[in-house]
Amino acid sequence: MSLPTVTTPVTITVPTTLFQQLEILAHQQHRSVSEMVCEIVLREVPLLPALPQDVEAELAAFTNLSDEVLWLLARSTLTEAEQEELATLNDLAQQRSLTQAEQARQQVLVEAYERMMIRRAHAALLLKLRGYDLTDPVEQVFEDAKKRLQ
């Protein structure tokens, strides 16, 4: 297994006995402990696929958004009509084969849903990093509104 070309150094604390075992294995394989650990992590933690460039660019721009806009994004959903249409297509797919047009429309709606969920997750992450409590987003909206009125 080859190591990635772009890396980030990380310091971790492991039990002494584990480190000693890694040193022995690394020595036996004529490798560094760092290479051994990196290989183990790469084998055990699946890498997420890269997002399309337009999505990456959109998410990168989120850092410049206000908290209010991030809250809107974190709570965004497909329109009610889109939700109903997707549910109908999913139900039909359980009953029969979808037509090509139905499959194409289902794919468009699924992709819209997936992008919306990525946006929501990223907005929520940024809000969390800005210190917001996301355990109850609805309650947080009321607390923010109260603060603005005071």
N, CA, C and O atoms as a GROMACS GRO file, in nm:
protein
  600
    1MET      N    1   0.086  -0.118   0.000
    1MET     CA    2   0.000   0.000   0.000
    1MET      C    3   0.090   0.123   0.000
    1MET      O    4   0.179   0.136   0.084
    2SER      N    5   0.067   0.214  -0.094
    2SER     CA    6   0.149   0.335  -0.098
    2SER      C    7   0.084   0.444  -0.014
    2SER      O    8  -0.038   0.454  -0.004
    3LEU      N    9   0.170   0.526   0.045
    3LEU     CA   10   0.121   0.635   0.130
    3LEU      C   11   0.076   0.750   0.042
    3LEU      O   12   0.128   0.770  -0.067
    4PRO      N   13  -0.023   0.828   0.090
    4PRO     CA   14  -0.068   0.944   0.014
    4PRO      C   15   0.047   1.041  -0.005
    4PRO      O   16   0.137   1.050   0.078
    5THR      N   17   0.045   1.116  -0.116
    5THR     CA   18   0.153   1.209  -0.144
    5THR      C   19   0.143   1.335  -0.059
    5THR      O   20   0.245   1.395  -0.027
    6VAL      N   21   0.023   1.376  -0.022
    6VAL     CA   22   0.004   1.492   0.065
    6VAL      C   23  -0.032   1.440   0.202
    6VAL      O   24  -0.130   1.368   0.218
    7THR      N   25   0.047   1.476   0.302
    7THR     CA   26   0.024   1.425   0.437
    7THR      C   27   0.023   1.539   0.537
    7THR      O   28   0.070   1.649   0.509
    8THR      N   29  -0.031   1.511   0.655
    8THR     CA   30  -0.033   1.605   0.766
    8THR      C   31   0.023   1.534   0.888
    8THR      O   32  -0.026   1.426   0.923
    9PRO      N   33   0.125   1.590   0.953
    9PRO     CA   34   0.179   1.525   1.072
    9PRO      C   35   0.078   1.528   1.187
    9PRO      O   36   0.009   1.627   1.208
   10VAL      N   37   0.073   1.418   1.260
   10VAL     CA   38  -0.019   1.406   1.374
   10VAL      C   39   0.058   1.343   1.489
   10VAL      O   40   0.134   1.248   1.469
   11THR      N   41   0.039   1.396   1.608
   11THR     CA   42   0.101   1.337   1.727
   11THR      C   43  -0.007   1.265   1.805
   11THR      O   44  -0.112   1.323   1.835
   12ILE      N   45   0.018   1.139   1.838
   12ILE     CA   46  -0.078   1.061   1.917
   12ILE      C   47  -0.005   0.999   2.035
   12ILE      O   48   0.117   0.981   2.033
   13THR      N   49  -0.081   0.966   2.137
   13THR     CA   50  -0.027   0.899   2.254
   13THR      C   51  -0.080   0.756   2.254
   13THR      O   52  -0.200   0.733   2.250
   14VAL      N   53   0.013   0.660   2.258
   14VAL     CA   54  -0.026   0.518   2.260
   14VAL      C   55   0.044   0.451   2.378
   14VAL      O   56   0.146   0.501   2.426
   15PRO      N   57  -0.009   0.340   2.424
   15PRO     CA   58   0.059   0.267   2.532
   15PRO      C   59   0.201   0.227   2.488
   15PRO      O   60   0.224   0.195   2.371
   16THR      N   61   0.292   0.229   2.581
   16THR     CA   62   0.432   0.198   2.553
   16THR      C   63   0.447   0.060   2.488
   16THR      O   64   0.525   0.043   2.395
   17THR      N   65   0.372  -0.036   2.537
   17THR     CA   66   0.384  -0.172   2.480
   17THR      C   67   0.342  -0.174   2.334
   17THR      O   68   0.403  -0.245   2.253
   18LEU      N   69   0.239  -0.099   2.299
   18LEU     CA   70   0.196  -0.092   2.159
   18LEU      C   71   0.304  -0.028   2.073
   18LEU      O   72   0.334  -0.076   1.964
   19PHE      N   73   0.361   0.079   2.123
   19PHE     CA   74   0.468   0.146   2.047
   19PHE      C   75   0.587   0.051   2.026
   19PHE      O   76   0.645   0.047   1.918
   20GLN      N   77   0.620  -0.024   2.130
   20GLN     CA   78   0.732  -0.118   2.118
   20GLN      C   79   0.701  -0.225   2.013
   20GLN      O   80   0.790  -0.263   1.936
   21GLN      N   81   0.578  -0.273   2.010
   21GLN     CA   82   0.538  -0.372   1.908
   21GLN      C   83   0.548  -0.312   1.768
   21GLN      O   84   0.593  -0.378   1.674
   22LEU      N   85   0.505  -0.186   1.755
   22LEU     CA   86   0.514  -0.118   1.625
   22LEU      C   87   0.659  -0.100   1.582
   22LEU      O   88   0.693  -0.116   1.465
   23GLU      N   89   0.745  -0.067   1.678
   23GLU     CA   90   0.888  -0.052   1.647
   23GLU      C   91   0.947  -0.183   1.596
   23GLU      O   92   1.023  -0.184   1.500
   24ILE      N   93   0.912  -0.293   1.661
   24ILE     CA   94   0.963  -0.424   1.620
   24ILE      C   95   0.915  -0.457   1.480
   24ILE      O   96   0.994  -0.498   1.395
   25LEU      N   97   0.786  -0.440   1.455
   25LEU     CA   98   0.730  -0.468   1.322
   25LEU      C   99   0.793  -0.379   1.216
   25LEU      O  100   0.828  -0.426   1.108
   26ALA      N  101   0.808  -0.252   1.247
   26ALA     CA  102   0.867  -0.159   1.152
   26ALA      C  103   1.011  -0.200   1.119
   26ALA      O  104   1.052  -0.200   1.003
   27HIS      N  105   1.086  -0.235   1.222
   27HIS     CA  106   1.225  -0.279   1.202
   27HIS      C  107   1.230  -0.403   1.113
   27HIS      O  108   1.311  -0.411   1.021
   28GLN      N  109   1.142  -0.502   1.142
   28GLN     CA  110   1.139  -0.626   1.064
   28GLN      C  111   1.105  -0.599   0.918
   28GLN      O  112   1.153  -0.669   0.829
   29GLN      N  113   1.022  -0.497   0.893
   29GLN     CA  114   0.980  -0.468   0.755
   29GLN      C  115   1.062  -0.356   0.691
   29GLN      O  116   1.031  -0.311   0.581
   30HIS      N  117   1.167  -0.310   0.762
   30HIS     CA  118   1.252  -0.202   0.712
   30HIS      C  119   1.170  -0.078   0.677
   30HIS      O  120   1.183  -0.019   0.570
   31ARG      N  121   1.085  -0.042   0.770
   31ARG     CA  122   0.998   0.074   0.752
   31ARG      C  123   1.001   0.158   0.879
   31ARG      O  124   1.052   0.114   0.982
   32SER      N  125   0.944   0.278   0.871
   32SER     CA  126   0.934   0.362   0.991
   32SER      C  127   0.805   0.330   1.065
   32SER      O  128   0.710   0.277   1.007
   33VAL      N  129   0.803   0.363   1.193
   33VAL     CA  130   0.681   0.347   1.272
   33VAL      C  131   0.570   0.433   1.211
   33VAL      O  132   0.455   0.392   1.206
   34SER      N  133   0.605   0.552   1.166
   34SER     CA  134   0.509   0.642   1.105
   34SER      C  135   0.441   0.577   0.984
   34SER      O  136   0.319   0.585   0.969
   35GLU      N  137   0.520   0.512   0.899
   35GLU     CA  138   0.464   0.443   0.782
   35GLU      C  139   0.370   0.330   0.825
   35GLU      O  140   0.264   0.310   0.766
   36MET      N  141   0.411   0.258   0.928
   36MET     CA  142   0.328   0.147   0.978
   36MET      C  143   0.193   0.198   1.028
   36MET      O  144   0.088   0.144   0.992
   37VAL      N  145   0.197   0.302   1.109
   37VAL     CA  146   0.074   0.357   1.166
   37VAL      C  147  -0.015   0.413   1.056
   37VAL      O  148  -0.136   0.390   1.056
   38CYS      N  149   0.044   0.484   0.962
   38CYS     CA  150  -0.034   0.541   0.852
   38CYS      C  151  -0.102   0.430   0.772
   38CYS      O  152  -0.219   0.442   0.737
   39GLU      N  153  -0.030   0.324   0.743
   39GLU     CA  154  -0.088   0.213   0.668
   39GLU      C  155  -0.205   0.149   0.744
   39GLU      O  156  -0.308   0.117   0.685
   40ILE      N  157  -0.188   0.132   0.873
   40ILE     CA  158  -0.295   0.073   0.956
   40ILE      C  159  -0.418   0.162   0.954
   40ILE      O  160  -0.531   0.114   0.938
   41VAL      N  161  -0.398   0.292   0.970
   41VAL     CA  162  -0.511   0.385   0.971
   41VAL      C  163  -0.580   0.385   0.835
   41VAL      O  164  -0.703   0.381   0.828
   42LEU      N  165  -0.503   0.390   0.727
   42LEU     CA  166  -0.562   0.390   0.592
   42LEU      C  167  -0.641   0.262   0.566
   42LEU      O  168  -0.742   0.264   0.497
   43ARG      N  169  -0.593   0.151   0.620
   43ARG     CA  170  -0.662   0.024   0.600
   43ARG      C  171  -0.792   0.017   0.681
   43ARG      O  172  -0.891  -0.041   0.635
   44GLU      N  173  -0.791   0.076   0.800
   44GLU     CA  174  -0.904   0.064   0.891
   44GLU      C  175  -1.009   0.175   0.877
   44GLU      O  176  -1.126   0.154   0.912
   45VAL      N  177  -0.970   0.290   0.828
   45VAL     CA  178  -1.063   0.403   0.816
   45VAL      C  179  -1.088   0.430   0.668
   45VAL      O  180  -0.998   0.475   0.597
   46PRO      N  181  -1.209   0.402   0.622
   46PRO     CA  182  -1.235   0.424   0.480
   46PRO      C  183  -1.229   0.572   0.446
   46PRO      O  184  -1.280   0.657   0.519
   47LEU      N  185  -1.166   0.603   0.332
   47LEU     CA  186  -1.160   0.741   0.286
   47LEU      C  187  -1.292   0.776   0.218
   47LEU      O  188  -1.347   0.696   0.142
   48LEU      N  189  -1.341   0.894   0.245
   48LEU     CA  190  -1.463   0.940   0.181
   48LEU      C  191  -1.432   0.983   0.039
   48LEU      O  192  -1.324   1.038   0.013
   49PRO      N  193  -1.524   0.960  -0.052
   49PRO     CA  194  -1.499   1.005  -0.189
   49PRO      C  195  -1.496   1.157  -0.193
   49PRO      O  196  -1.563   1.224  -0.115
   50ALA      N  197  -1.419   1.210  -0.286
   50ALA     CA  198  -1.412   1.355  -0.302
   50ALA      C  199  -1.546   1.407  -0.353
   50ALA      O  200  -1.615   1.340  -0.430
   51LEU      N  201  -1.582   1.526  -0.309
   51LEU     CA  202  -1.704   1.589  -0.357
   51LEU      C  203  -1.675   1.658  -0.490
   51LEU      O  204  -1.561   1.694  -0.519
   52PRO      N  205  -1.779   1.676  -0.571
   52PRO     CA  206  -1.758   1.751  -0.696
   52PRO      C  207  -1.704   1.891  -0.665
   52PRO      O  208  -1.732   1.947  -0.560
   53GLN      N  209  -1.625   1.946  -0.758
   53GLN     CA  210  -1.559   2.075  -0.735
   53GLN      C  211  -1.658   2.186  -0.704
   53GLN      O  212  -1.631   2.272  -0.620
   54ASP      N  213  -1.774   2.186  -0.771
   54ASP     CA  214  -1.871   2.293  -0.746
   54ASP      C  215  -1.924   2.286  -0.603
   54ASP      O  216  -1.950   2.389  -0.541
   55VAL      N  217  -1.942   2.165  -0.551
   55VAL     CA  218  -1.989   2.148  -0.414
   55VAL      C  219  -1.880   2.193  -0.316
   55VAL      O  220  -1.908   2.263  -0.219
   56GLU      N  221  -1.755   2.151  -0.342
   56GLU     CA  222  -1.644   2.193  -0.256
   56GLU      C  223  -1.634   2.345  -0.250
   56GLU      O  224  -1.614   2.402  -0.143
   57ALA      N  225  -1.648   2.411  -0.366
   57ALA     CA  226  -1.641   2.557  -0.371
   57ALA      C  227  -1.756   2.620  -0.294
   57ALA      O  228  -1.737   2.718  -0.222
   58GLU      N  229  -1.874   2.563  -0.308
   58GLU     CA  230  -1.991   2.616  -0.236
   58GLU      C  231  -1.971   2.604  -0.085
   58GLU      O  232  -1.998   2.698  -0.011
   59LEU      N  233  -1.924   2.489  -0.040
   59LEU     CA  234  -1.903   2.468   0.103
   59LEU      C  235  -1.792   2.559   0.156
   59LEU      O  236  -1.802   2.609   0.268
   60ALA      N  237  -1.689   2.581   0.078
   60ALA     CA  238  -1.581   2.670   0.121
   60ALA      C  239  -1.634   2.811   0.143
   60ALA      O  240  -1.586   2.882   0.231
   61ALA      N  241  -1.731   2.852   0.063
   61ALA     CA  242  -1.787   2.987   0.075
   61ALA      C  243  -1.872   3.002   0.201
   61ALA      O  244  -1.899   3.114   0.244
   62PHE      N  245  -1.915   2.892   0.261
   62PHE     CA  246  -2.000   2.898   0.380
   62PHE      C  247  -1.930   2.971   0.496
   62PHE      O  248  -1.997   3.032   0.579
   63THR      N  249  -1.798   2.966   0.501
   63THR     CA  250  -1.728   3.030   0.612
   63THR      C  251  -1.752   3.181   0.617
   63THR      O  252  -1.735   3.243   0.722
   64ASN      N  253  -1.790   3.240   0.504
   64ASN     CA  254  -1.816   3.384   0.499
   64ASN      C  255  -1.961   3.420   0.530
   64ASN      O  256  -1.995   3.538   0.534
   65LEU      N  257  -2.045   3.321   0.551
   65LEU     CA  258  -2.187   3.347   0.574
   65LEU      C  259  -2.214   3.384   0.719
   65LEU      O  260  -2.141   3.344   0.810
   66SER      N  261  -2.319   3.461   0.738
   66SER     CA  262  -2.360   3.500   0.874
   66SER      C  263  -2.420   3.379   0.946
   66SER      O  264  -2.458   3.280   0.883
   67ASP      N  265  -2.428   3.389   1.077
   67ASP     CA  266  -2.489   3.282   1.156
   67ASP      C  267  -2.634   3.259   1.114
   67ASP      O  268  -2.679   3.145   1.106
   68GLU      N  269  -2.706   3.367   1.086
   68GLU     CA  270  -2.848   3.355   1.048
   68GLU      C  271  -2.863   3.274   0.919
   68GLU      O  272  -2.951   3.189   0.909
   69VAL      N  273  -2.777   3.302   0.821
   69VAL     CA  274  -2.784   3.228   0.694
   69VAL      C  275  -2.746   3.082   0.716
   69VAL      O  276  -2.807   2.992   0.659
   70LEU      N  277  -2.644   3.059   0.800
   70LEU     CA  278  -2.606   2.920   0.830
   70LEU      C  279  -2.720   2.845   0.897
   70LEU      O  280  -2.742   2.727   0.869
   71TRP      N  281  -2.793   2.913   0.987
   71TRP     CA  282  -2.908   2.848   1.050
   71TRP      C  283  -3.013   2.811   0.946
   71TRP      O  284  -3.072   2.704   0.954
   72LEU      N  285  -3.037   2.899   0.850
   72LEU     CA  286  -3.133   2.868   0.743
   72LEU      C  287  -3.086   2.746   0.664
   72LEU      O  288  -3.166   2.658   0.633
   73LEU      N  289  -2.959   2.742   0.632
   73LEU     CA  290  -2.906   2.628   0.558
   73LEU      C  291  -2.913   2.499   0.640
   73LEU      O  292  -2.943   2.392   0.587
   74ALA      N  293  -2.885   2.510   0.769
   74ALA     CA  294  -2.885   2.392   0.856
   74ALA      C  295  -3.024   2.332   0.870
   74ALA      O  296  -3.039   2.214   0.902
   75ARG      N  297  -3.126   2.413   0.847
   75ARG     CA  298  -3.264   2.364   0.860
   75ARG      C  299  -3.334   2.348   0.725
   75ARG      O  300  -3.454   2.322   0.721
   76SER      N  301  -3.260   2.362   0.616
   76SER     CA  302  -3.322   2.355   0.484
   76SER      C  303  -3.370   2.214   0.453
   76SER      O  304  -3.316   2.115   0.502
   77THR      N  305  -3.471   2.208   0.370
   77THR     CA  306  -3.527   2.080   0.325
   77THR      C  307  -3.565   2.092   0.178
   77THR      O  308  -3.568   2.202   0.123
   78LEU      N  309  -3.593   1.980   0.117
   78LEU     CA  310  -3.654   1.983  -0.015
   78LEU      C  311  -3.792   2.047   0.001
   78LEU      O  312  -3.848   2.046   0.110
   79THR      N  313  -3.844   2.101  -0.106
   79THR     CA  314  -3.980   2.155  -0.097
   79THR      C  315  -4.076   2.041  -0.068
   79THR      O  316  -4.044   1.924  -0.092
   80GLU      N  317  -4.192   2.075  -0.018
   80GLU     CA  318  -4.292   1.971   0.011
   80GLU      C  319  -4.328   1.895  -0.116
   80GLU      O  320  -4.345   1.773  -0.113
   81ALA      N  321  -4.340   1.966  -0.227
   81ALA     CA  322  -4.373   1.901  -0.354
   81ALA      C  323  -4.264   1.803  -0.396
   81ALA      O  324  -4.293   1.693  -0.442
   82GLU      N  325  -4.136   1.843  -0.379
   82GLU     CA  326  -4.025   1.754  -0.413
   82GLU      C  327  -4.022   1.632  -0.323
   82GLU      O  328  -3.996   1.521  -0.369
   83GLN      N  329  -4.049   1.652  -0.194
   83GLN     CA  330  -4.052   1.539  -0.100
   83GLN      C  331  -4.162   1.440  -0.138
   83GLN      O  332  -4.140   1.319  -0.139
   84GLU      N  333  -4.279   1.494  -0.170
   84GLU     CA  334  -4.392   1.406  -0.209
   84GLU      C  335  -4.362   1.333  -0.339
   84GLU      O  336  -4.390   1.214  -0.352
   85GLU      N  337  -4.304   1.404  -0.436
   85GLU     CA  338  -4.272   1.341  -0.564
   85GLU      C  339  -4.168   1.230  -0.546
   85GLU      O  340  -4.182   1.123  -0.605
   86LEU      N  341  -4.067   1.256  -0.466
   86LEU     CA  342  -3.965   1.154  -0.443
   86LEU      C  343  -4.024   1.033  -0.369
   86LEU      O  344  -3.992   0.919  -0.402
   87ALA      N  345  -4.109   1.058  -0.272
   87ALA     CA  346  -4.174   0.948  -0.200
   87ALA      C  347  -4.260   0.865  -0.295
   87ALA      O  348  -4.260   0.742  -0.288
   88THR      N  349  -4.332   0.932  -0.382
   88THR     CA  350  -4.417   0.862  -0.479
   88THR      C  351  -4.332   0.776  -0.572
   88THR      O  352  -4.365   0.660  -0.597
   89LEU      N  353  -4.223   0.834  -0.624
   89LEU     CA  354  -4.135   0.758  -0.713
   89LEU      C  355  -4.071   0.639  -0.641
   89LEU      O  356  -4.058   0.531  -0.698
   90ASN      N  357  -4.032   0.659  -0.515
   90ASN     CA  358  -3.974   0.548  -0.437
   90ASN      C  359  -4.077   0.438  -0.415
   90ASN      O  360  -4.045   0.320  -0.424
   91ASP      N  361  -4.203   0.477  -0.386
   91ASP     CA  362  -4.310   0.378  -0.370
   91ASP      C  363  -4.334   0.303  -0.500
   91ASP      O  364  -4.349   0.180  -0.500
   92LEU      N  365  -4.339   0.376  -0.611
   92LEU     CA  366  -4.359   0.311  -0.741
   92LEU      C  367  -4.246   0.214  -0.772
   92LEU      O  368  -4.270   0.106  -0.828
   93ALA      N  369  -4.124   0.250  -0.737
   93ALA     CA  370  -4.010   0.164  -0.763
   93ALA      C  371  -4.019   0.033  -0.686
   93ALA      O  372  -3.964  -0.069  -0.728
   94GLN      N  373  -4.089   0.034  -0.574
   94GLN     CA  374  -4.110  -0.089  -0.497
   94GLN      C  375  -4.216  -0.178  -0.561
   94GLN      O  376  -4.216  -0.300  -0.543
   95GLN      N  377  -4.305  -0.116  -0.638
   95GLN     CA  378  -4.416  -0.190  -0.699
   95GLN      C  379  -4.386  -0.238  -0.840
   95GLN      O  380  -4.432  -0.344  -0.882
   96ARG      N  381  -4.308  -0.159  -0.913
   96ARG     CA  382  -4.280  -0.191  -1.054
   96ARG      C  383  -4.151  -0.124  -1.096
   96ARG      O  384  -4.094  -0.043  -1.022
   97SER      N  385  -4.106  -0.156  -1.214
   97SER     CA  386  -3.989  -0.088  -1.270
   97SER      C  387  -4.030   0.052  -1.313
   97SER      O  388  -4.135   0.071  -1.375
   98LEU      N  389  -3.946   0.148  -1.280
   98LEU     CA  390  -3.975   0.286  -1.322
   98LEU      C  391  -3.942   0.303  -1.469
   98LEU      O  392  -3.852   0.238  -1.523
   99THR      N  393  -4.016   0.393  -1.533
   99THR     CA  394  -3.982   0.428  -1.671
   99THR      C  395  -3.851   0.504  -1.671
   99THR      O  396  -3.804   0.547  -1.566
  100GLN      N  397  -3.792   0.522  -1.788
  100GLN     CA  398  -3.667   0.597  -1.796
  100GLN      C  399  -3.686   0.740  -1.746
  100GLN      O  400  -3.601   0.794  -1.676
  101ALA      N  401  -3.798   0.800  -1.781
  101ALA     CA  402  -3.826   0.938  -1.736
  101ALA      C  403  -3.842   0.941  -1.584
  101ALA      O  404  -3.792   1.033  -1.519
  102GLU      N  405  -3.910   0.842  -1.528
  102GLU     CA  406  -3.927   0.837  -1.383
  102GLU      C  407  -3.793   0.814  -1.313
  102GLU      O  408  -3.766   0.876  -1.210
  103GLN      N  409  -3.710   0.726  -1.369
  103GLN     CA  410  -3.578   0.701  -1.311
  103GLN      C  411  -3.493   0.828  -1.315
  103GLN      O  412  -3.423   0.860  -1.219
  104ALA      N  413  -3.500   0.899  -1.426
  104ALA     CA  414  -3.421   1.022  -1.439
  104ALA      C  415  -3.468   1.126  -1.337
  104ALA      O  416  -3.386   1.192  -1.273
  105ARG      N  417  -3.598   1.140  -1.322
  105ARG     CA  418  -3.651   1.237  -1.226
  105ARG      C  419  -3.616   1.196  -1.083
  105ARG      O  420  -3.580   1.280  -1.002
  106GLN      N  421  -3.627   1.067  -1.053
  106GLN     CA  422  -3.590   1.017  -0.921
  106GLN      C  423  -3.443   1.049  -0.892
  106GLN      O  424  -3.409   1.091  -0.782
  107GLN      N  425  -3.357   1.028  -0.991
  107GLN     CA  426  -3.215   1.055  -0.974
  107GLN      C  427  -3.190   1.203  -0.948
  107GLN      O  428  -3.108   1.238  -0.863
  108VAL      N  429  -3.260   1.290  -1.020
  108VAL     CA  430  -3.246   1.435  -0.999
  108VAL      C  431  -3.285   1.471  -0.856
  108VAL      O  432  -3.216   1.549  -0.790
  109LEU      N  433  -3.397   1.414  -0.809
  109LEU     CA  434  -3.444   1.445  -0.674
  109LEU      C  435  -3.351   1.388  -0.567
  109LEU      O  436  -3.327   1.453  -0.466
  110VAL      N  437  -3.299   1.269  -0.588
  110VAL     CA  438  -3.205   1.209  -0.492
  110VAL      C  439  -3.078   1.293  -0.486
  110VAL      O  440  -3.026   1.318  -0.377
  111GLU      N  441  -3.027   1.337  -0.601
  111GLU     CA  442  -2.907   1.420  -0.601
  111GLU      C  443  -2.933   1.554  -0.531
  111GLU      O  444  -2.847   1.604  -0.459
  112ALA      N  445  -3.050   1.612  -0.552
  112ALA     CA  446  -3.086   1.737  -0.484
  112ALA      C  447  -3.091   1.714  -0.333
  112ALA      O  448  -3.045   1.797  -0.256
  113TYR      N  449  -3.148   1.601  -0.292
  113TYR     CA  450  -3.157   1.566  -0.150
  113TYR      C  451  -3.017   1.549  -0.091
  113TYR      O  452  -2.988   1.601   0.017
  114GLU      N  453  -2.930   1.476  -0.161
  114GLU     CA  454  -2.795   1.453  -0.110
  114GLU      C  455  -2.718   1.584  -0.097
  114GLU      O  456  -2.648   1.604   0.003
  115ARG      N  457  -2.728   1.672  -0.195
  115ARG     CA  458  -2.658   1.800  -0.187
  115ARG      C  459  -2.714   1.885  -0.072
  115ARG      O  460  -2.639   1.952  -0.001
  116MET      N  461  -2.844   1.881  -0.055
  116MET     CA  462  -2.906   1.956   0.054
  116MET      C  463  -2.855   1.904   0.188
  116MET      O  464  -2.829   1.983   0.279
  117MET      N  465  -2.841   1.773   0.203
  117MET     CA  466  -2.794   1.715   0.328
  117MET      C  467  -2.646   1.752   0.352
  117MET      O  468  -2.606   1.775   0.467
  118ILE      N  469  -2.566   1.757   0.247
  118ILE     CA  470  -2.427   1.799   0.262
  118ILE      C  471  -2.422   1.945   0.308
  118ILE      O  472  -2.344   1.980   0.397
  119ARG      N  473  -2.505   2.029   0.247
  119ARG     CA  474  -2.511   2.170   0.288
  119ARG      C  475  -2.552   2.182   0.435
  119ARG      O  476  -2.491   2.256   0.512
  120ARG      N  477  -2.656   2.108   0.472
  120ARG     CA  478  -2.704   2.112   0.611
  120ARG      C  479  -2.595   2.071   0.708
  120ARG      O  480  -2.573   2.138   0.809
  121ALA      N  481  -2.528   1.962   0.676
  121ALA     CA  482  -2.423   1.911   0.766
  121ALA      C  483  -2.309   2.011   0.779
  121ALA      O  484  -2.258   2.033   0.889
  122HIS      N  485  -2.269   2.072   0.668
  122HIS     CA  486  -2.158   2.166   0.674
  122HIS      C  487  -2.199   2.293   0.750
  122HIS      O  488  -2.121   2.346   0.828
  123ALA      N  489  -2.320   2.339   0.726
  123ALA     CA  490  -2.368   2.457   0.799
  123ALA      C  491  -2.373   2.427   0.949
  123ALA      O  492  -2.333   2.510   1.030
  124ALA      N  493  -2.420   2.309   0.985
  124ALA     CA  494  -2.427   2.270   1.126
  124ALA      C  495  -2.287   2.262   1.186
  124ALA      O  496  -2.266   2.305   1.300
  125LEU      N  497  -2.191   2.208   1.112
  125LEU     CA  498  -2.054   2.201   1.161
  125LEU      C  499  -2.000   2.341   1.189
  125LEU      O  500  -1.940   2.365   1.294
  126LEU      N  501  -2.021   2.433   1.096
  126LEU     CA  502  -1.971   2.569   1.116
  126LEU      C  503  -2.038   2.637   1.235
  126LEU      O  504  -1.973   2.708   1.311
  127LEU      N  505  -2.168   2.614   1.252
  127LEU     CA  506  -2.238   2.672   1.368
  127LEU      C  507  -2.182   2.614   1.496
  127LEU      O  508  -2.163   2.687   1.594
  128LYS      N  509  -2.155   2.486   1.498
  128LYS     CA  510  -2.097   2.421   1.615
  128LYS      C  511  -1.960   2.481   1.645
  128LYS      O  512  -1.928   2.510   1.761
  129LEU      N  513  -1.879   2.500   1.541
  129LEU     CA  514  -1.746   2.559   1.560
  129LEU      C  515  -1.755   2.704   1.608
  129LEU      O  516  -1.663   2.754   1.672
  130ARG      N  517  -1.865   2.771   1.576
  130ARG     CA  518  -1.886   2.909   1.622
  130ARG      C  519  -1.946   2.914   1.762
  130ARG      O  520  -1.977   3.021   1.814
  131GLY      N  521  -1.963   2.796   1.824
  131GLY     CA  522  -2.006   2.793   1.963
  131GLY      C  523  -2.153   2.769   1.987
  131GLY      O  524  -2.197   2.776   2.102
  132TYR      N  525  -2.229   2.741   1.886
  132TYR     CA  526  -2.372   2.716   1.905
  132TYR      C  527  -2.397   2.574   1.954
  132TYR      O  528  -2.324   2.481   1.918
  133ASP      N  529  -2.500   2.560   2.035
  133ASP     CA  530  -2.543   2.429   2.084
  133ASP      C  531  -2.644   2.376   1.984
  133ASP      O  532  -2.750   2.436   1.965
  134LEU      N  533  -2.613   2.265   1.920
  134LEU     CA  534  -2.700   2.210   1.816
  134LEU      C  535  -2.784   2.093   1.865
  134LEU      O  536  -2.844   2.023   1.784
  135THR      N  537  -2.789   2.071   1.996
  135THR     CA  538  -2.867   1.959   2.046
  135THR      C  539  -3.015   1.978   2.016
  135THR      O  540  -3.087   1.880   1.995
  136ASP      N  541  -3.062   2.103   2.015
  136ASP     CA  542  -3.202   2.131   1.982
  136ASP      C  543  -3.206   2.257   1.896
  136ASP      O  544  -3.220   2.368   1.949
  137PRO      N  545  -3.194   2.242   1.761
  137PRO     CA  546  -3.186   2.360   1.676
  137PRO      C  547  -3.309   2.450   1.685
  137PRO      O  548  -3.296   2.572   1.670
  138VAL      N  549  -3.426   2.393   1.709
  138VAL     CA  550  -3.547   2.475   1.718
  138VAL      C  551  -3.538   2.564   1.841
  138VAL      O  552  -3.570   2.683   1.834
  139GLU      N  553  -3.495   2.509   1.954
  139GLU     CA  554  -3.479   2.588   2.076
  139GLU      C  555  -3.374   2.698   2.056
  139GLU      O  556  -3.391   2.809   2.106
  140GLN      N  557  -3.268   2.666   1.984
  140GLN     CA  558  -3.162   2.765   1.959
  140GLN      C  559  -3.218   2.884   1.882
  140GLN      O  560  -3.178   2.997   1.908
  141VAL      N  561  -3.308   2.860   1.789
  141VAL     CA  562  -3.369   2.969   1.712
  141VAL      C  563  -3.446   3.061   1.806
  141VAL      O  564  -3.436   3.184   1.794
  142PHE      N  565  -3.523   3.004   1.900
  142PHE     CA  566  -3.598   3.085   1.995
  142PHE      C  567  -3.505   3.164   2.086
  142PHE      O  568  -3.532   3.280   2.116
  143GLU      N  569  -3.394   3.102   2.129
  143GLU     CA  570  -3.298   3.172   2.215
  143GLU      C  571  -3.234   3.288   2.139
  143GLU      O  572  -3.218   3.397   2.194
  144ASP      N  573  -3.199   3.265   2.013
  144ASP     CA  574  -3.140   3.373   1.934
  144ASP      C  575  -3.239   3.487   1.915
  144ASP      O  576  -3.202   3.604   1.923
  145ALA      N  577  -3.363   3.453   1.890
  145ALA     CA  578  -3.467   3.557   1.870
  145ALA      C  579  -3.485   3.638   1.998
  145ALA      O  580  -3.498   3.760   1.993
  146LYS      N  581  -3.487   3.572   2.113
  146LYS     CA  582  -3.500   3.641   2.240
  146LYS      C  583  -3.386   3.739   2.263
  146LYS      O  584  -3.408   3.852   2.307
  147LYS      N  585  -3.263   3.696   2.232
  147LYS     CA  586  -3.146   3.782   2.250
  147LYS      C  587  -3.157   3.906   2.163
  147LYS      O  588  -3.121   4.016   2.206
  148ARG      N  589  -3.205   3.890   2.041
  148ARG     CA  590  -3.216   4.005   1.950
  148ARG      C  591  -3.322   4.103   1.998
  148ARG      O  592  -3.309   4.224   1.976
  149LEU      N  593  -3.425   4.053   2.064
  149LEU     CA  594  -3.534   4.141   2.111
  149LEU      C  595  -3.495   4.216   2.237
  149LEU      O  596  -3.556   4.317   2.269
  150GLN      N  597  -3.397   4.170   2.309
  150GLN     CA  598  -3.358   4.234   2.435
  150GLN      C  599  -3.272   4.354   2.413
  150GLN      O  600  -3.231   4.420   2.509
   0.00000   0.00000   0.00000
